[in-house]
């Protein structure tokens, strides 16, 4: 799995206004590790590609590295996106797009 690891979603970033925090990036890293463990024997690569706030890069990259260095990729509890939020719409679109390859996504 190749992950485009951009941190412009960080709460301090002036562009995206998505308000993701360090714990949020840690949770996403844990989720991706779990997906990689399940689908491809844990093979995963993260490529740094964005972020316009130094504080966001520092916190986001730190959280990503923390998640990668953990002993195991413990399952992360599912937290639903707020109904009608931009995040909910993005997740729904991504799931619909990838459901052709991963049929389980169509069930959500």
Biopython code that builds the backbone (N, CA, C, O; Angstrom):
import numpy as np
from Bio.PDB.StructureBuilder import StructureBuilder

atoms = [
    (1, "UNK", "N", (0.855, -1.166, 0.000)),
    (1, "UNK", "CA", (0.000, 0.000, 0.000)),
    (1, "UNK", "C", (0.897, 1.224, 0.000)),
    (1, "UNK", "O", (1.854, 1.304, 0.770)),
    (2, "UNK", "N", (0.588, 2.163, -0.856)),
    (2, "UNK", "CA", (1.318, 3.419, -0.938)),
    (2, "UNK", "C", (0.393, 4.516, -0.422)),
    (2, "UNK", "O", (-0.708, 4.703, -0.941)),
    (3, "UNK", "N", (0.843, 5.237, 0.600)),
    (3, "UNK", "CA", (0.035, 6.288, 1.222)),
    (3, "UNK", "C", (0.669, 7.641, 0.933)),
    (3, "UNK", "O", (1.838, 7.868, 1.242)),
    (4, "UNK", "N", (-0.099, 8.521, 0.350)),
    (4, "UNK", "CA", (0.326, 9.901, 0.161)),
    (4, "UNK", "C", (0.110, 10.613, 1.489)),
    (4, "UNK", "O", (-1.016, 10.976, 1.830)),
    (5, "UNK", "N", (1.189, 10.810, 2.233)),
    (5, "UNK", "CA", (1.094, 11.325, 3.599)),
    (5, "UNK", "C", (1.232, 12.843, 3.605)),
    (5, "UNK", "O", (2.313, 13.387, 3.830)),
    (6, "UNK", "N", (0.121, 13.504, 3.355)),
    (6, "UNK", "CA", (0.085, 14.953, 3.415)),
    (6, "UNK", "C", (-0.502, 15.393, 4.738)),
    (6, "UNK", "O", (-1.362, 14.718, 5.303)),
    (7, "UNK", "N", (-0.039, 16.515, 5.222)),
    (7, "UNK", "CA", (-0.494, 16.994, 6.520)),
    (7, "UNK", "C", (-1.194, 18.345, 6.417)),
    (7, "UNK", "O", (-1.261, 19.094, 7.392)),
    (8, "UNK", "N", (-1.713, 18.649, 5.233)),
    (8, "UNK", "CA", (-2.470, 19.884, 5.083)),
    (8, "UNK", "C", (-3.861, 19.774, 5.702)),
    (8, "UNK", "O", (-4.601, 20.758, 5.719)),
    (9, "UNK", "N", (-4.226, 18.609, 6.205)),
    (9, "UNK", "CA", (-5.483, 18.457, 6.945)),
    (9, "UNK", "C", (-5.324, 18.855, 8.413)),
    (9, "UNK", "O", (-6.303, 18.885, 9.158)),
    (10, "UNK", "N", (-4.106, 19.157, 8.823)),
    (10, "UNK", "CA", (-3.847, 19.506, 10.231)),
    (10, "UNK", "C", (-4.595, 20.787, 10.625)),
    (10, "UNK", "O", (-4.817, 21.669, 9.795)),
    (11, "UNK", "N", (-4.971, 20.872, 11.879)),
    (11, "UNK", "CA", (-5.754, 22.014, 12.371)),
    (11, "UNK", "C", (-5.033, 23.357, 12.206)),
    (11, "UNK", "O", (-5.696, 24.390, 12.113)),
    (12, "UNK", "N", (-3.710, 23.370, 12.168)),
    (12, "UNK", "CA", (-2.965, 24.621, 12.013)),
    (12, "UNK", "C", (-2.720, 25.004, 10.560)),
    (12, "UNK", "O", (-2.216, 26.093, 10.286)),
    (13, "UNK", "N", (-3.067, 24.130, 9.632)),
    (13, "UNK", "CA", (-2.784, 24.402, 8.226)),
    (13, "UNK", "C", (-3.763, 25.455, 7.683)),
    (13, "UNK", "O", (-4.963, 25.370, 7.948)),
    (14, "UNK", "N", (-3.274, 26.425, 6.943)),
    (14, "UNK", "CA", (-4.140, 27.508, 6.471)),
    (14, "UNK", "C", (-5.041, 27.153, 5.287)),
    (14, "UNK", "O", (-5.921, 27.943, 4.945)),
    (15, "UNK", "N", (-4.856, 26.001, 4.653)),
    (15, "UNK", "CA", (-5.606, 25.722, 3.433)),
    (15, "UNK", "C", (-6.856, 24.867, 3.613)),
    (15, "UNK", "O", (-7.937, 25.273, 3.186)),
    (16, "UNK", "N", (-6.739, 23.712, 4.223)),
    (16, "UNK", "CA", (-7.827, 22.732, 4.182)),
    (16, "UNK", "C", (-8.909, 22.940, 5.232)),
    (16, "UNK", "O", (-10.071, 22.629, 4.971)),
    (17, "UNK", "N", (-8.574, 23.449, 6.398)),
    (17, "UNK", "CA", (-9.540, 23.667, 7.484)),
    (17, "UNK", "C", (-10.243, 22.373, 7.896)),
    (17, "UNK", "O", (-11.444, 22.378, 8.167)),
    (18, "UNK", "N", (-9.499, 21.267, 7.944)),
    (18, "UNK", "CA", (-10.088, 19.985, 8.337)),
    (18, "UNK", "C", (-9.893, 19.676, 9.817)),
    (18, "UNK", "O", (-10.532, 18.768, 10.347)),
    (19, "UNK", "N", (-9.017, 20.422, 10.488)),
    (19, "UNK", "CA", (-8.867, 20.334, 11.944)),
    (19, "UNK", "C", (-8.407, 18.984, 12.474)),
    (19, "UNK", "O", (-8.792, 18.597, 13.578)),
    (20, "UNK", "N", (-7.597, 18.261, 11.717)),
    (20, "UNK", "CA", (-7.056, 16.988, 12.205)),
    (20, "UNK", "C", (-5.924, 17.290, 13.192)),
    (20, "UNK", "O", (-5.113, 18.189, 12.969)),
    (21, "UNK", "N", (-5.884, 16.531, 14.277)),
    (21, "UNK", "CA", (-4.862, 16.704, 15.312)),
    (21, "UNK", "C", (-3.866, 15.548, 15.245)),
    (21, "UNK", "O", (-4.032, 14.613, 14.461)),
    (22, "UNK", "N", (-2.829, 15.629, 16.080)),
    (22, "UNK", "CA", (-1.861, 14.533, 16.166)),
    (22, "UNK", "C", (-2.535, 13.194, 16.443)),
    (22, "UNK", "O", (-2.260, 12.220, 15.743)),
    (23, "UNK", "N", (-3.420, 13.119, 17.455)),
    (23, "UNK", "CA", (-4.116, 11.852, 17.695)),
    (23, "UNK", "C", (-4.931, 11.372, 16.486)),
    (23, "UNK", "O", (-5.101, 10.169, 16.293)),
    (24, "UNK", "N", (-5.429, 12.303, 15.683)),
    (24, "UNK", "CA", (-6.159, 11.914, 14.471)),
    (24, "UNK", "C", (-5.236, 11.272, 13.441)),
    (24, "UNK", "O", (-5.588, 10.263, 12.831)),
    (25, "UNK", "N", (-4.048, 11.862, 13.248)),
    (25, "UNK", "CA", (-3.082, 11.267, 12.326)),
    (25, "UNK", "C", (-2.574, 9.929, 12.860)),
    (25, "UNK", "O", (-2.315, 9.013, 12.079)),
    (26, "UNK", "N", (-2.430, 9.805, 14.170)),
    (26, "UNK", "CA", (-2.038, 8.525, 14.769)),
    (26, "UNK", "C", (-3.104, 7.470, 14.495)),
    (26, "UNK", "O", (-2.779, 6.341, 14.126)),
    (27, "UNK", "N", (-4.367, 7.827, 14.673)),
    (27, "UNK", "CA", (-5.458, 6.882, 14.410)),
    (27, "UNK", "C", (-5.478, 6.460, 12.943)),
    (27, "UNK", "O", (-5.693, 5.288, 12.637)),
    (28, "UNK", "N", (-5.254, 7.415, 12.033)),
    (28, "UNK", "CA", (-5.236, 7.068, 10.604)),
    (28, "UNK", "C", (-4.073, 6.140, 10.277)),
    (28, "UNK", "O", (-4.212, 5.218, 9.472)),
    (29, "UNK", "N", (-2.922, 6.388, 10.906)),
    (29, "UNK", "CA", (-1.767, 5.518, 10.686)),
    (29, "UNK", "C", (-2.073, 4.107, 11.175)),
    (29, "UNK", "O", (-1.767, 3.129, 10.494)),
    (30, "UNK", "N", (-2.671, 4.006, 12.344)),
    (30, "UNK", "CA", (-3.039, 2.688, 12.878)),
    (30, "UNK", "C", (-4.026, 1.976, 11.954)),
    (30, "UNK", "O", (-3.910, 0.774, 11.714)),
    (31, "UNK", "N", (-4.988, 2.723, 11.445)),
    (31, "UNK", "CA", (-5.951, 2.123, 10.508)),
    (31, "UNK", "C", (-5.255, 1.603, 9.261)),
    (31, "UNK", "O", (-5.522, 0.487, 8.815)),
    (32, "UNK", "N", (-4.366, 2.406, 8.699)),
    (32, "UNK", "CA", (-3.670, 1.988, 7.482)),
    (32, "UNK", "C", (-2.769, 0.788, 7.744)),
    (32, "UNK", "O", (-2.655, -0.098, 6.897)),
    (33, "UNK", "N", (-2.131, 0.751, 8.906)),
    (33, "UNK", "CA", (-1.325, -0.432, 9.252)),
    (33, "UNK", "C", (-2.209, -1.665, 9.334)),
    (33, "UNK", "O", (-1.828, -2.738, 8.866)),
    (34, "UNK", "N", (-3.383, -1.517, 9.925)),
    (34, "UNK", "CA", (-4.307, -2.642, 10.009)),
    (34, "UNK", "C", (-4.749, -3.122, 8.639)),
    (34, "UNK", "O", (-4.833, -4.327, 8.398)),
    (35, "UNK", "N", (-5.031, -2.190, 7.743)),
    (35, "UNK", "CA", (-5.413, -2.560, 6.367)),
    (35, "UNK", "C", (-4.253, -3.271, 5.691)),
    (35, "UNK", "O", (-4.452, -4.290, 5.030)),
    (36, "UNK", "N", (-3.046, -2.745, 5.849)),
    (36, "UNK", "CA", (-1.876, -3.372, 5.233)),
    (36, "UNK", "C", (-1.634, -4.765, 5.806)),
    (36, "UNK", "O", (-1.304, -5.691, 5.064)),
    (37, "UNK", "N", (-1.793, -4.920, 7.107)),
    (37, "UNK", "CA", (-1.630, -6.247, 7.715)),
    (37, "UNK", "C", (-2.634, -7.236, 7.147)),
    (37, "UNK", "O", (-2.304, -8.393, 6.883)),
    (38, "UNK", "N", (-3.856, -6.771, 6.964)),
    (38, "UNK", "CA", (-4.929, -7.647, 6.476)),
    (38, "UNK", "C", (-4.786, -7.986, 4.999)),
    (38, "UNK", "O", (-5.032, -9.123, 4.598)),
    (39, "UNK", "N", (-4.393, -7.016, 4.191)),
    (39, "UNK", "CA", (-4.428, -7.207, 2.743)),
    (39, "UNK", "C", (-3.110, -7.590, 2.090)),
    (39, "UNK", "O", (-3.110, -8.248, 1.049)),
    (40, "UNK", "N", (-1.976, -7.189, 2.683)),
    (40, "UNK", "CA", (-0.724, -7.413, 1.950)),
    (40, "UNK", "C", (0.465, -7.689, 2.864)),
    (40, "UNK", "O", (1.582, -7.252, 2.588)),
    (41, "UNK", "N", (0.224, -8.406, 3.937)),
    (41, "UNK", "CA", (1.322, -8.798, 4.805)),
    (41, "UNK", "C", (2.039, -7.643, 5.470)),
    (41, "UNK", "O", (3.215, -7.762, 5.815)),
    (42, "UNK", "N", (1.347, -6.517, 5.659)),
    (42, "UNK", "CA", (1.934, -5.380, 6.350)),
    (42, "UNK", "C", (2.805, -4.483, 5.500)),
    (42, "UNK", "O", (3.412, -3.544, 6.014)),
    (43, "UNK", "N", (2.878, -4.757, 4.204)),
    (43, "UNK", "CA", (3.728, -3.925, 3.342)),
    (43, "UNK", "C", (3.034, -2.589, 3.074)),
    (43, "UNK", "O", (1.949, -2.534, 2.495)),
    (44, "UNK", "N", (3.694, -1.516, 3.514)),
    (44, "UNK", "CA", (3.114, -0.184, 3.378)),
    (44, "UNK", "C", (4.245, 0.835, 3.289)),
    (44, "UNK", "O", (5.278, 0.691, 3.942)),
    (45, "UNK", "N", (4.039, 1.858, 2.478)),
    (45, "UNK", "CA", (5.013, 2.946, 2.365)),
    (45, "UNK", "C", (4.256, 4.262, 2.467)),
    (45, "UNK", "O", (3.198, 4.429, 1.861)),
    (46, "UNK", "N", (4.801, 5.185, 3.230)),
    (46, "UNK", "CA", (4.242, 6.523, 3.371)),
    (46, "UNK", "C", (5.170, 7.499, 2.671)),
    (46, "UNK", "O", (6.379, 7.473, 2.898)),
    (47, "UNK", "N", (4.618, 8.364, 1.818)),
    (47, "UNK", "CA", (5.402, 9.348, 1.094)),
    (47, "UNK", "C", (4.940, 10.735, 1.532)),
    (47, "UNK", "O", (3.785, 11.107, 1.330)),
    (48, "UNK", "N", (5.845, 11.487, 2.129)),
    (48, "UNK", "CA", (5.529, 12.837, 2.580)),
    (48, "UNK", "C", (5.262, 13.713, 1.371)),
    (48, "UNK", "O", (6.077, 13.770, 0.450)),
    (49, "UNK", "N", (4.105, 14.408, 1.368)),
    (49, "UNK", "CA", (3.794, 15.189, 0.182)),
    (49, "UNK", "C", (3.164, 16.544, 0.442)),
    (49, "UNK", "O", (2.941, 17.274, -0.523)),
    (50, "UNK", "N", (2.868, 16.927, 1.641)),
    (50, "UNK", "CA", (2.255, 18.241, 1.779)),
    (50, "UNK", "C", (2.029, 18.650, 3.214)),
    (50, "UNK", "O", (2.178, 17.866, 4.151)),
    (51, "UNK", "N", (1.669, 19.889, 3.342)),
    (51, "UNK", "CA", (1.434, 20.504, 4.628)),
    (51, "UNK", "C", (2.106, 21.859, 4.625)),
    (51, "UNK", "O", (3.263, 21.983, 4.225)),
    (52, "UNK", "N", (1.383, 22.877, 5.069)),
    (52, "UNK", "CA", (1.876, 24.241, 4.952)),
    (52, "UNK", "C", (2.061, 24.924, 6.300)),
    (52, "UNK", "O", (2.331, 26.124, 6.360)),
    (53, "UNK", "N", (1.918, 24.170, 7.372)),
    (53, "UNK", "CA", (2.175, 24.698, 8.710)),
    (53, "UNK", "C", (3.261, 23.837, 9.343)),
    (53, "UNK", "O", (3.099, 22.622, 9.457)),
    (54, "UNK", "N", (4.350, 24.446, 9.748)),
    (54, "UNK", "CA", (5.438, 23.670, 10.350)),
    (54, "UNK", "C", (4.966, 22.908, 11.582)),
    (54, "UNK", "O", (5.399, 21.781, 11.820)),
    (55, "UNK", "N", (4.084, 23.517, 12.363)),
    (55, "UNK", "CA", (3.561, 22.826, 13.547)),
    (55, "UNK", "C", (2.758, 21.597, 13.133)),
    (55, "UNK", "O", (2.810, 20.569, 13.807)),
    (56, "UNK", "N", (2.019, 21.694, 12.037)),
    (56, "UNK", "CA", (1.244, 20.553, 11.544)),
    (56, "UNK", "C", (2.132, 19.440, 11.035)),
    (56, "UNK", "O", (1.856, 18.262, 11.263)),
    (57, "UNK", "N", (3.204, 19.811, 10.344)),
    (57, "UNK", "CA", (4.162, 18.804, 9.879)),
    (57, "UNK", "C", (4.834, 18.112, 11.058)),
    (57, "UNK", "O", (4.980, 16.890, 11.071)),
    (58, "UNK", "N", (5.241, 18.902, 12.046)),
    (58, "UNK", "CA", (5.914, 18.333, 13.214)),
    (58, "UNK", "C", (4.980, 17.359, 13.945)),
    (58, "UNK", "O", (5.372, 16.237, 14.263)),
    (59, "UNK", "N", (3.755, 17.795, 14.206)),
    (59, "UNK", "CA", (2.815, 16.951, 14.944)),
    (59, "UNK", "C", (2.353, 15.755, 14.104)),
    (59, "UNK", "O", (2.274, 14.634, 14.608)),
    (60, "UNK", "N", (2.051, 15.995, 12.830)),
    (60, "UNK", "CA", (1.556, 14.924, 11.974)),
    (60, "UNK", "C", (2.592, 13.851, 11.694)),
    (60, "UNK", "O", (2.304, 12.659, 11.805)),
    (61, "UNK", "N", (3.806, 14.273, 11.330)),
    (61, "UNK", "CA", (4.871, 13.300, 11.056)),
    (61, "UNK", "C", (5.228, 12.548, 12.340)),
    (61, "UNK", "O", (5.486, 11.345, 12.305)),
    (62, "UNK", "N", (5.243, 13.254, 13.466)),
    (62, "UNK", "CA", (5.519, 12.583, 14.745)),
    (62, "UNK", "C", (4.487, 11.513, 15.051)),
    (62, "UNK", "O", (4.832, 10.418, 15.498)),
    (63, "UNK", "N", (3.214, 11.830, 14.810)),
    (63, "UNK", "CA", (2.150, 10.864, 15.057)),
    (63, "UNK", "C", (2.260, 9.677, 14.102)),
    (63, "UNK", "O", (2.059, 8.530, 14.503)),
    (64, "UNK", "N", (2.578, 9.956, 12.836)),
    (64, "UNK", "CA", (2.732, 8.882, 11.858)),
    (64, "UNK", "C", (3.867, 7.942, 12.276)),
    (64, "UNK", "O", (3.709, 6.722, 12.253)),
    (65, "UNK", "N", (4.999, 8.515, 12.655)),
    (65, "UNK", "CA", (6.128, 7.676, 13.065)),
    (65, "UNK", "C", (5.795, 6.885, 14.328)),
    (65, "UNK", "O", (6.163, 5.716, 14.445)),
    (66, "UNK", "N", (5.103, 7.513, 15.266)),
    (66, "UNK", "CA", (4.684, 6.791, 16.473)),
    (66, "UNK", "C", (3.829, 5.577, 16.106)),
    (66, "UNK", "O", (4.017, 4.488, 16.649)),
    (67, "UNK", "N", (2.888, 5.775, 15.178)),
    (67, "UNK", "CA", (2.030, 4.672, 14.755)),
    (67, "UNK", "C", (2.784, 3.565, 14.043)),
    (67, "UNK", "O", (2.449, 2.389, 14.182)),
    (68, "UNK", "N", (3.802, 3.939, 13.280)),
    (68, "UNK", "CA", (4.590, 2.929, 12.577)),
    (68, "UNK", "C", (5.507, 2.156, 13.515)),
    (68, "UNK", "O", (5.805, 0.986, 13.274)),
    (69, "UNK", "N", (5.952, 2.807, 14.577)),
    (69, "UNK", "CA", (6.891, 2.167, 15.494)),
    (69, "UNK", "C", (6.219, 1.337, 16.580)),
    (69, "UNK", "O", (6.899, 0.637, 17.331)),
    (70, "UNK", "N", (4.906, 1.406, 16.673)),
    (70, "UNK", "CA", (4.195, 0.593, 17.668)),
    (70, "UNK", "C", (4.396, -0.888, 17.371)),
    (70, "UNK", "O", (4.554, -1.292, 16.219)),
    (71, "UNK", "N", (4.385, -1.679, 18.422)),
    (71, "UNK", "CA", (4.638, -3.117, 18.287)),
    (71, "UNK", "C", (3.605, -3.811, 17.405)),
    (71, "UNK", "O", (3.956, -4.710, 16.641)),
    (72, "UNK", "N", (2.352, -3.416, 17.496)),
    (72, "UNK", "CA", (1.325, -4.071, 16.687)),
    (72, "UNK", "C", (0.345, -3.029, 16.183)),
    (72, "UNK", "O", (0.288, -1.903, 16.679)),
    (73, "UNK", "N", (-0.411, -3.430, 15.199)),
    (73, "UNK", "CA", (-1.425, -2.530, 14.642)),
    (73, "UNK", "C", (-2.780, -2.909, 15.223)),
    (73, "UNK", "O", (-3.627, -3.486, 14.540)),
    (74, "UNK", "N", (-2.969, -2.578, 16.486)),
    (74, "UNK", "CA", (-4.229, -2.894, 17.163)),
    (74, "UNK", "C", (-5.386, -2.244, 16.423)),
    (74, "UNK", "O", (-5.258, -1.128, 15.917)),
    (75, "UNK", "N", (-6.518, -2.941, 16.359)),
    (75, "UNK", "CA", (-7.669, -2.366, 15.666)),
    (75, "UNK", "C", (-8.104, -1.058, 16.331)),
    (75, "UNK", "O", (-8.079, -0.922, 17.554)),
    (76, "UNK", "N", (-8.493, -0.127, 15.511)),
    (76, "UNK", "CA", (-8.965, 1.165, 15.997)),
    (76, "UNK", "C", (-10.484, 1.150, 15.942)),
    (76, "UNK", "O", (-11.058, 0.754, 14.928)),
    (77, "UNK", "N", (-11.146, 1.575, 17.015)),
    (77, "UNK", "CA", (-12.613, 1.578, 16.973)),
    (77, "UNK", "C", (-13.117, 2.523, 15.891)),
    (77, "UNK", "O", (-12.544, 3.587, 15.658)),
    (78, "UNK", "N", (-14.181, 2.121, 15.245)),
    (78, "UNK", "CA", (-14.754, 2.948, 14.191)),
    (78, "UNK", "C", (-15.486, 4.126, 14.815)),
    (78, "UNK", "O", (-16.314, 3.953, 15.709)),
    (79, "UNK", "N", (-15.175, 5.313, 14.340)),
    (79, "UNK", "CA", (-15.830, 6.531, 14.817)),
    (79, "UNK", "C", (-16.530, 7.144, 13.614)),
    (79, "UNK", "O", (-15.870, 7.554, 12.659)),
    (80, "UNK", "N", (-17.846, 7.211, 13.646)),
    (80, "UNK", "CA", (-18.556, 7.729, 12.476)),
    (80, "UNK", "C", (-18.298, 9.221, 12.270)),
    (80, "UNK", "O", (-18.168, 9.985, 13.226)),
    (81, "UNK", "N", (-18.227, 9.612, 11.006)),
    (81, "UNK", "CA", (-18.095, 11.027, 10.679)),
    (81, "UNK", "C", (-19.420, 11.709, 10.986)),
    (81, "UNK", "O", (-20.473, 11.085, 10.855)),
    (82, "UNK", "N", (-19.393, 12.965, 11.389)),
    (82, "UNK", "CA", (-20.644, 13.684, 11.646)),
    (82, "UNK", "C", (-21.529, 13.683, 10.405)),
    (82, "UNK", "O", (-21.063, 13.949, 9.297)),
    (83, "UNK", "N", (-22.788, 13.388, 10.598)),
    (83, "UNK", "CA", (-23.763, 13.325, 9.503)),
    (83, "UNK", "C", (-23.756, 14.622, 8.706)),
    (83, "UNK", "O", (-23.853, 15.705, 9.282)),
    (84, "UNK", "N", (-23.643, 14.519, 7.387)),
    (84, "UNK", "CA", (-23.679, 15.677, 6.512)),
    (84, "UNK", "C", (-22.386, 16.467, 6.440)),
    (84, "UNK", "O", (-22.323, 17.485, 5.750)),
    (85, "UNK", "N", (-21.353, 16.018, 7.139)),
    (85, "UNK", "CA", (-20.083, 16.745, 7.132)),
    (85, "UNK", "C", (-19.336, 16.522, 5.824)),
    (85, "UNK", "O", (-19.631, 15.591, 5.074)),
    (86, "UNK", "N", (-18.368, 17.386, 5.566)),
    (86, "UNK", "CA", (-17.510, 17.213, 4.395)),
    (86, "UNK", "C", (-16.808, 15.868, 4.491)),
    (86, "UNK", "O", (-16.684, 15.158, 3.493)),
    (87, "UNK", "N", (-16.349, 15.515, 5.680)),
    (87, "UNK", "CA", (-15.668, 14.232, 5.869)),
    (87, "UNK", "C", (-16.578, 13.070, 5.494)),
    (87, "UNK", "O", (-16.136, 12.138, 4.822)),
    (88, "UNK", "N", (-17.833, 13.106, 5.913)),
    (88, "UNK", "CA", (-18.776, 12.031, 5.583)),
    (88, "UNK", "C", (-18.943, 11.906, 4.073)),
    (88, "UNK", "O", (-18.998, 10.796, 3.544)),
    (89, "UNK", "N", (-19.024, 13.035, 3.378)),
    (89, "UNK", "CA", (-19.182, 12.998, 1.915)),
    (89, "UNK", "C", (-17.927, 12.454, 1.231)),
    (89, "UNK", "O", (-18.022, 11.676, 0.282)),
    (90, "UNK", "N", (-16.755, 12.864, 1.714)),
    (90, "UNK", "CA", (-15.500, 12.388, 1.128)),
    (90, "UNK", "C", (-15.363, 10.881, 1.336)),
    (90, "UNK", "O", (-14.997, 10.157, 0.411)),
    (91, "UNK", "N", (-15.654, 10.412, 2.538)),
    (91, "UNK", "CA", (-15.555, 8.984, 2.830)),
    (91, "UNK", "C", (-16.536, 8.197, 1.964)),
    (91, "UNK", "O", (-16.184, 7.144, 1.433)),
    (92, "UNK", "N", (-17.756, 8.695, 1.820)),
    (92, "UNK", "CA", (-18.754, 8.005, 0.992)),
    (92, "UNK", "C", (-18.301, 7.921, -0.462)),
    (92, "UNK", "O", (-18.452, 6.880, -1.100)),
    (93, "UNK", "N", (-17.750, 9.006, -0.984)),
    (93, "UNK", "CA", (-17.264, 8.999, -2.377)),
    (93, "UNK", "C", (-16.089, 8.038, -2.550)),
    (93, "UNK", "O", (-16.036, 7.280, -3.519)),
    (94, "UNK", "N", (-15.152, 8.073, -1.605)),
    (94, "UNK", "CA", (-13.990, 7.186, -1.696)),
    (94, "UNK", "C", (-14.428, 5.724, -1.610)),
    (94, "UNK", "O", (-13.930, 4.882, -2.356)),
    (95, "UNK", "N", (-15.360, 5.421, -0.701)),
    (95, "UNK", "CA", (-15.845, 4.049, -0.567)),
    (95, "UNK", "C", (-16.534, 3.595, -1.850)),
    (95, "UNK", "O", (-16.329, 2.468, -2.301)),
    (96, "UNK", "N", (-17.347, 4.467, -2.435)),
    (96, "UNK", "CA", (-18.035, 4.109, -3.680)),
    (96, "UNK", "C", (-17.036, 3.865, -4.804)),
    (96, "UNK", "O", (-17.205, 2.937, -5.594)),
    (97, "UNK", "N", (-16.008, 4.684, -4.879)),
    (97, "UNK", "CA", (-14.988, 4.551, -5.916)),
    (97, "UNK", "C", (-14.228, 3.235, -5.783)),
    (97, "UNK", "O", (-13.967, 2.559, -6.778)),
    (98, "UNK", "N", (-13.876, 2.879, -4.557)),
    (98, "UNK", "CA", (-13.048, 1.696, -4.333)),
    (98, "UNK", "C", (-13.860, 0.419, -4.131)),
    (98, "UNK", "O", (-13.280, -0.662, -4.024)),
    (99, "UNK", "N", (-15.172, 0.520, -4.078)),
    (99, "UNK", "CA", (-16.020, -0.654, -3.851)),
    (99, "UNK", "C", (-15.896, -1.677, -4.983)),
    (99, "UNK", "O", (-16.159, -2.862, -4.779)),
    (100, "UNK", "N", (-15.500, -1.225, -6.167)),
    (100, "UNK", "CA", (-15.321, -2.177, -7.274)),
    (100, "UNK", "C", (-14.204, -3.161, -6.954)),
    (100, "UNK", "O", (-14.286, -4.342, -7.290)),
    (101, "UNK", "N", (-13.152, -2.655, -6.295)),
    (101, "UNK", "CA", (-12.006, -3.501, -5.959)),
    (101, "UNK", "C", (-12.137, -4.168, -4.598)),
    (101, "UNK", "O", (-11.625, -5.266, -4.380)),
    (102, "UNK", "N", (-12.830, -3.494, -3.684)),
    (102, "UNK", "CA", (-13.005, -3.999, -2.325)),
    (102, "UNK", "C", (-14.504, -4.022, -2.040)),
    (102, "UNK", "O", (-15.035, -3.059, -1.487)),
    (103, "UNK", "N", (-15.200, -5.105, -2.406)),
    (103, "UNK", "CA", (-16.658, -5.151, -2.307)),
    (103, "UNK", "C", (-17.200, -4.861, -0.905)),
    (103, "UNK", "O", (-18.335, -4.404, -0.767)),
    (104, "UNK", "N", (-16.405, -5.121, 0.133)),
    (104, "UNK", "CA", (-16.867, -4.882, 1.492)),
    (104, "UNK", "C", (-17.188, -3.394, 1.724)),
    (104, "UNK", "O", (-17.999, -3.065, 2.590)),
    (105, "UNK", "N", (-16.560, -2.508, 0.960)),
    (105, "UNK", "CA", (-16.812, -1.081, 1.114)),
    (105, "UNK", "C", (-18.233, -0.704, 0.701)),
    (105, "UNK", "O", (-18.784, 0.275, 1.204)),
    (106, "UNK", "N", (-18.823, -1.466, -0.204)),
    (106, "UNK", "CA", (-20.175, -1.175, -0.663)),
    (106, "UNK", "C", (-21.195, -1.444, 0.430)),
    (106, "UNK", "O", (-22.316, -0.941, 0.359)),
    (107, "UNK", "N", (-20.836, -2.221, 1.434)),
    (107, "UNK", "CA", (-21.776, -2.580, 2.492)),
    (107, "UNK", "C", (-21.891, -1.507, 3.550)),
    (107, "UNK", "O", (-22.761, -1.611, 4.415)),
    (108, "UNK", "N", (-21.076, -0.505, 3.527)),
    (108, "UNK", "CA", (-21.074, 0.532, 4.575)),
    (108, "UNK", "C", (-22.122, 1.569, 4.331)),
    (108, "UNK", "O", (-22.255, 2.508, 5.115)),
]
sb = StructureBuilder()
sb.init_structure("model")
sb.init_model(0)
sb.init_chain("A")
sb.init_seg("    ")
for serial, (resi, resn, name, xyz) in enumerate(atoms, 1):
    if name == "N":
        sb.init_residue(resn, " ", resi, " ")
    sb.init_atom(name, np.array(xyz, "f"), 0.0, 1.0, " ", f" {name:<3s}", serial, name[0])
structure = sb.get_structure()
